[in-house]
Amino acid sequence: MADYLIYGLGRSGRGVARFLAREGLAAEWVDARPAEEDLRLTQELGFGRGDVSRTYRTVVAAPGVPIDHPDLVALRARGAEVIGELELAFRRRAVPIIGVTGTAGKGGTSVLIQQLLAHLGVRAHLGGNFDPPLLDVIDGAEVAVCEISSFQLERVQDFRPVVGVITNLGVDHLDRHGSVEAYHAAKLNLARRMTPQDTLVLPAGVNAPSAATTVRFDGAHLVNLDGEAVLSVADVPEGHHPANVAAALLAAEAFLRSCGRAVPVPAWAEAVRAAKPVPGRFETVARAGGVAFVEDSIATRTIAVQAALTRARGPVAWLVGGIDKGADLAALEGVVREKVARVVAFGQDGPAFAGYFDAACGVPVTLVPGADAARVMADAVRAAYASLPGEGTVLLAPIGTSFDLWRDYKARGAAFADAARALVAEVQP
């Protein structure tokens, strides 16, 4: 019988399977709805279907499986240790890890850290909560930069990054964690095992119980660990959030200093200017005269939506819609009153979002009905553009998840970009 059970395949589970196979370890798997890709891979690796009624030494559970899932509870009762891919990577590799978590900004910050280090000649590999999984990239790296979700941090035990970053703590995933307190506790697991030799990068107002050396960042001051200015906020390349840049600079420098390497300020400034933004994260996808079309389809958390509205050049025609996952709309009222000229709503809960801001802020509203995703987005973009006086921003920062009309946030973002470019081609032949 296999010592390892992979519980849940998908992107993370396939990474676990490939890693265990490279290690020469036998494993079985359980997945209620395996995809064709999952079945092909497990067959190729010689990993058979497992059974939760059996006894296993170690269960590596996918992040999407709740920590209190009945199967995991039963497996623990029979003596299994339940871990995730982070813990597996940490135990079986000595590669240092820079771990980045937070309610918003963790992806952009992770990408920035990796690019800054790579620009300076470090073999920094990026993985974790997005493609590719950490276990697919950790081999051959001088350092692994890992974006980490609260789901992944639920099941860490000994995991210890040499540098940890918490971008911010807001409200998210209450359907999984049950309370804001439990959600924050999962995030703070990032720092639980860190030592005084490690560096923890935190924003103002966030405290983490940890023995790590703590440094603070804010988006108004882009400095190195000695407090020397690296560049001004005005010099941040388009597509990067200043707060992400501030955190990434400190994290990247902390890692290099742990290796005994000093980098002069001009080299950091050059590395920031060379960094490429993450596609689909507050990305300007088209322009028509003085109007920018900005895609931030992943902005479904209140803190991320607030950041997008704050950064957008006013007046803003704001596209909202999708499936509400419990957003704190009241927290957005101030920036909506300041920046938003019109709310354009679509999808399942778009009308409810628009109705709230109409009542609370007196913002004009346009409702775009329909179930044809491409047509809905085209009509929404057209209505938003028509509402602006030849300048400002058409912003997709939708609040709701995408699954009412699209398969994921990337597909929704691509639909917005296509609609914006088609409209620009029409109005600016």
C-alpha positions, 0 to 999 in steps of 0.5 A, spaced: 500 500 500 502 507 498 504 511 504 502 517 500 494 519 498 493 525 494 486 528 496 484 532 490 488 532 483 487 539 479 493 543 478 495 543 485 494 535 486 498 534 479 504 538 481 504 533 488 503 527 483 509 529 479 513 531 485 512 524 488 514 520 482 520 524 481 522 522 488 521 515 487 515 515 492 508 511 491 502 514 491 494 513 490 489 518 489 482 520 490 478 525 487 470 526 486 471 529 479 477 527 476 479 531 469 481 527 463 488 531 464 488 528 471 487 521 469 492 521 464 497 523 468 496 518 474 496 513 469 502 515 466 505 515 473 502 508 475 498 512 481 492 508 482 485 510 485 485 510 493 480 509 498 479 513 504 477 507 508 484 505 508 490 507 512 495 512 509 501 515 513 501 522 509 495 525 506 497 531 501 490 535 500 489 540 495 487 547 497 480 547 495 478 541 500 476 544 507 481 542 512 475 539 516 472 535 510 469 528 513 474 524 509 480 528 512 477 527 519 476 520 518 483 519 515 486 523 521 483 518 526 486 512 522 493 515 524 494 519 517 498 526 517 494 531 513 499 536 509 499 540 503 503 542 498 507 547 501 509 543 507 511 537 502 516 542 499 519 545 505 520 538 508 523 535 502 527 541 499 532 545 502 531 551 497 529 558 501 522 560 500 519 567 500 512 566 502 507 572 500 500 572 502 494 577 503 487 579 502 489 583 495 496 584 492 499 577 493 500 575 486 502 582 483 507 582 489 510 575 488 511 577 481 515 583 482 519 580 487 521 574 482 522 579 477 526 584 481 531 578 483 531 575 476 533 582 474 539 582 479 541 575 477 538 570 482 535 564 479 528 566 483 522 561 481 515 563 481 509 558 483 504 557 489 497 559 488 497 560 481 500 556 475 505 553 476 505 549 483 510 550 487 512 543 487 513 544 479 518 550 480 522 549 486 528 544 483 533 548 480 531 555 484 536 559 488 530 561 491 522 560 490 517 565 490 511 563 493 504 566 492 500 563 498 492 562 499 489 562 506 487 555 504 494 553 503 496 556 510 490 552 513 495 546 513 502 548 514 505 545 520 513 546 520 513 551 514 518 557 515 519 562 509 526 565 510 522 572 508 514 572 509 510 578 506 503 579 508 500 585 503 494 586 507 488 583 511 481 584 509 475 580 508 474 574 504 473 567 504 468 567 510 464 561 506 470 557 507 473 559 514 467 561 518 469 568 520 474 574 519 478 572 525 479 564 522 481 567 516 486 572 518 488 566 523 490 562 517 493 568 513 498 569 520 500 562 519 505 564 514 509 567 520 508 562 526 515 558 525 519 564 522 525 565 527 529 572 528 534 570 522 528 571 518 524 577 515 517 579 516 514 584 511 508 587 514 503 593 512 502 598 517 496 596 522 497 589 521 501 585 527 503 577 526 505 573 532 512 571 530 519 571 532 521 574 525 525 581 524 519 585 522 520 591 517 514 595 515 512 598 508 507 603 505 505 605 498 507 612 499 515 611 500 518 606 496 525 605 500 530 600 501 531 596 508 536 602 510 530 607 509 533 610 502 528 612 497 529 608 491 524 611 486 518 616 487 511 613 486 510 617 480 516 613 477 512 607 478 511 603 471 504 603 469 500 596 472 504 596 478 501 598 485 505 602 489 504 598 495 506 592 492 512 595 489 514 597 496 513 590 499 517 587 494 523 591 494 524 590 502 522 582 501 527 582 495 533 586 499 531 582 505 533 575 501 539 578 498 542 581 505 541 574 508 545 571 502 550 576 504 549 580 498 548 588 498 545 592 492 546 599 491 539 603 490 540 605 483 540 597 481 533 597 485 530 602 481 533 599 474 530 593 476 523 596 478 523 600 472 524 593 468 519 589 471 512 587 467 506 588 470 501 581 471 496 581 465 489 582 468 491 586 474 489 593 473 491 593 466 490 598 461 488 594 455 485 600 450 485 607 449 480 612 446 482 619 446 483 621 453 479 615 456 483 608 458 480 602 459 482 598 465 481 591 466 482 588 473 477 582 473 480 579 479 478 585 483 472 581 487 475 583 494 473 589 497 480 591 498 482 590 491 476 594 488 477 600 493 485 600 490 482 599 483 477 605 484 483 609 488 488 608 482 483 609 476 483 616 473 477 620 474 471 620 472 470 613 472 465 609 469 465 602 473 463 596 471 460 591 476 457 584 476 458 577 477 456 573 483 456 576 490 461 573 495 459 577 501 462 584 499 463 590 504 459 595 500 459 600 505 467 600 505 467 603 498 462 609 499 467 614 500 471 612 493 465 611 489 462 618 491 469 621 489 471 618 483 465 614 480 461 618 474 456 612 473 455 604 475 454 599 469 451 593 472 451 586 469 450 579 471 447 575 477 448 580 482 450 587 478 443 590 479 444 589 487 451 592 487 448 598 482 442 599 487 446 599 493 451 605 490 445 609 487 441 609 494 447 610 498 451 615 493 447 617 488 451 615 482 447 614 476 446 607 474 446 603 467 443 596 467 445 591 462 441 585 461 442 578 458 445 571 458 450 572 452 456 573 455 460 576 449 454 581 448 453 583 455 460 585 456 460 589 449 454 592 451 456 594 458 463 597 455 459 601 450 455 604 455 460 606 460 464 609 454 458 613 452 457 616 459 464 619 460 466 626 457 471 624 453 476 623 458 477 618 464 477 611 465 472 605 464 474 600 469 472 593 470 473 591 478 467 587 478 466 585 486 462 579 484 466 572 481 465 571 474 462 564 474 455 566 472 457 568 465 464 566 464 468 560 466 473 564 470 476 571 472 481 571 466 475 569 461 471 575 463 477 579 463 479 577 456 471 579 454 472 586 457 479 587 453 476 584 446 470 589 447 474 595 449 479 594 443 473 593 438 470 599 441 476 603 440 477 600 433 470 603 431 470 610 434 478 611 432 478 608 425 
